[in-house]
Amino acid sequence: MRKNYFSKTFKALLAIVSCCAFMNVWAIEIHVQKAGTLPTLLPTCSESTLKVTGTINGTDVKHLRQLIGAGVTSLDLAGVKIVSGGVAYDGTNKTENDVIGTAMFKECTKLRSIELPTSISAIHSNAFARSGLTKVDIPNSVSRLGGDAFAYCNSLNTVVIGSRVSKLDQGVFYSSPVKTVYAKPQTPPSAPAYFFSSKPTIRVYTSSLAEYKTSNWKDFAGSFVGNLEKYYPQEADSSTIINERLGTYFEDAACTQLKAEYQAMSDEELTKAMSEGGMPSFMIEIAIKVKNNKWAAYEQEFRIHSYTAYSDANYWNDKMKSSGGSYMGNPTGIYCKDLNPLYVFVDGDVPEKATLYMAGCVDNDLISNAKTGKKLTKGLNIVDGTKDALYYILYTADTKDKTKKLSEWPAIKIHIQGGKVNGYYDSSRHTEKDYLTLLNKATHDLFTIKGKESLFNLKRTTYKQVWPNSIDRSICWFDSMAVWQKELMGMSEAVVNGKRAHYPYCLTGGEDIFPTYYNNPNFAIQGNESSAGYANSSTYRTCYNSLECIANCLNVTNPNHDEWCVGHEVGHNNQGTINLEGGTEVSNNLFSNFCRFLTGNVTSAGEALSSSMYEYAQGIPFAKRGGLMRMYYQLYLYYHLGQRNTSFFPELFKELRKDPLTDRYKNTNNSSLKFVRKVCEIAQEDLTDFFEAWGFFNTCNNLKISDYGNYTMTVKITDINRTKATIAKYTRKNREILFVEDRVDYVPRQGYFALSGKERRDSHQVGQCGDLGQFTDYQPEAKIEPSSYTCIQSDSLYVMNGTGGVGFIMLSPDEKLRYASNSLKFCIPSRVENDYTIYSVDADGTLQPVTTGGSGTEMVNLTRIGTLEDSLTTNAIKAIISGPINGTDIRYMRQLINENNLQSIDLTDARMVSGGLPFFQTYKGVSNTMASHMFYECKSLVSIRMPNTITKIDAKAFSYTGLREVTIPEKVSSVGNAAFADCPQLNRVIIGSKVRNMEQGVFYNSAVKEAFVMAKNPPTIAAYLFSSNPIIHVYAKSLAAYKASPWNDLGTLVGDLDDYGHITSVELPEYKPQDVLKNAPVYDLNGRHVTDLLPATIYVQNGKKFITAP
């Protein structure tokens, strides 16, 4: 059978070629009856022109690319149908049905002309990029042109865009020298970024000229000419004649009610009457359906619906510096399974200063312009169908002048026939029973949930897995998230009118914009797991990229619901007004924390004051502070929850919309320092110390910053001084804001979705973030007595004894900030100049001197186990202990840490032995081991020196402590699971040379910046060793081995440990000013020559390490 097939095919081919030769026709024509056989039918081609008909797949396309490379310059595929299957034609790209696929003819530089298949519906990204085309005529069947589809085609002069093209992706014709464009779409598709770069002449139909000229096509056109009908006759609008006759049969222009005489007819009589009246068959079918009122369940409410007006998202997103508003507020619940048209009847005239369009979206396509798709007018409108597109009504009201509220615009009744009803769930009109029924009846891959202020557009299967019974609470919460952020941004009618002045919102002020004149909803879509990140955000939408992400982030009934993710992604849409250098993943977390507080399930996130002050002592500029998000939230805690100025953020956002930050990275005086000035202006307070602590007044020169791109930042001392002088004019100097927290005490759940009064998740942070300064202490009704304290000291460790106040501040003789703490026990870094006086700070900012009460260092030499309590007093801040220690002694140390003053323990000469009482739950001491849970949750422990004799550190021995640095002794060979996990201030660790095995998560969720690994051979490690991406220092001779091991995935490996000699502590080298370049070449720790030195950073010069001054 196979032999006979090829024999016949060969004879047919021979006959065609012979015929062409006889007729002196130089083109070769080949018909591919079976996809994938072109290489067999036409192994080579000696002519430059080739015509192919029939069915082709990836195997054929790959062969076509080879033929083009061998000399084919002209290709006619008009009679081809492209199907999936075959091999990849380029890299991993394979064919799809009726699509010119990604990079299908990319870099085919010899291809000069092509006739495209008339059956294709889309041309994907880079399809013809860098090809030799001189002209392209895109068929009327195509609805989408992918990104860079015809970019960098150096000879492309002429483009014909088919009439059905409605979606254009970025850079379609970028860097191609197009001179003339023939644009057939009667409604201009939204022009993407980098559409054309050649400023071509664009010919359009005369009737569409005005619309093109006012669309965003004008940004790419050299000129518009309205005579396209001269070249391509305009298709007659068949709806014109029908519209003239609709009034004969229907009571309304939406065609939802027949006139009485026709309603009374039988189907046969009505068919005859309308046929004789010249009505087409589709209108007769619609009339009969309306007459008989025969609708499938739920069909009528989606076929016939009244749509409300939305504002122009582009205008208001830009004006409010909030990019999340979408054009997707009016889903129809109808999609097309094929290219057949939709028949859309509009009941009345479109109101003045409003526009009405209908647009289809395939997959996760977004509508980016109010005038997208088919323009609708009163009566019948015939809309081209796009396969698999879900359709939306774009009823857009012009509210720019704010003279007419959106609520005053009339709803428009629209009747849609054709396509298939998929439905959607509207929380305002459907019930939980409806939800299940609609979801089960839906047949499209995607299904839409419409809330009051937002929409979900997720996979149908996702709803069934994540929300099998009900979704109301989740869409309601997402609505709230969207609204809360707008309220904080000072654009909400509710805030202006005082409806959010009460706790927990504490918001007043701003301007009345939402929802009065701006009501575009937030739109959430489901991406793919291969998409960027766990979740992401862009203009008009947020995206959640896996079933796991959606279950955790969007489903509020999930006990582990993570509202941070949604607050963070929606926050990206809203951060533009307050975003600073290095802050793209930082400033949006103001909204994350704000929404987390209001949702009420989880404790807020971010660095404690002790961590930010540690960075202050290191001289780290704000743009390098990962914890800067807490700066924004502190402003909210103080002014709003502390009720010191409840209009602060609404007025700040309003002012920054009016006078925005500019010149980010180019001139910090107009960005970050301007932000400082604006904050102080709105607060009417001098916040010098607050911004000093957060690193805004650190000078730097061409500081390198990576923030979705590589930038440099310079902060000049002259600009700093001018800014300080400007804010010094405010008579009230506010220092008390430094200490404000919401994790000093437990904040009960708000009861939004859970029982009020229950403890929030992540409440383990309470106690790790300070002892003073809870936001409630700042509220007007708070009765916090004036502070009075004495302190005892051991080295740089302090313990405060007394009452009252919100924190402690260390000021130089000229009252400049040296350090601040909101803890009763704290450690001042050695880098802080010691010329300070310590004051306690009252809630009103009054400073009270702190008196010194003596030393807190105690030394104990134990001779008997279990007797530490007899020798070490409750006043000890630092304990130096030698001798044998068992569980009873550990129990006492834990008591002193958690209930008294102990912060530092030196066990260098101690010896761990078994026995004694359990020290935590049932855990007991183990010989030569830092036992499991030994100092677990000892949040005040900041320093530990372990016994030289230990050989093992067990699971969670030091997790949830306040340790700053850790040295694992030389005899230790094994470190247990999460031994030093969740230590938010743990910056540096030394791992001893005998360590061979480290279990899962040893330093997970700890802020380790540098790790010094003394082992010559990489220790065996389990997952999640670090989560902080530290610099990992190893010996130069061991660097290759570490890079070939799993250690390479944990951070930045540096082979410089030899330079440190024998490390027993993590003392940094001497300070040097940044002008050391004058002396000799300077190298970083990777051995690279550098000329731009960062502050507080280790470098090498003349073979010695030094650290640049802050």
Disulfide bonds with the S-S distance in Angstrom:
none
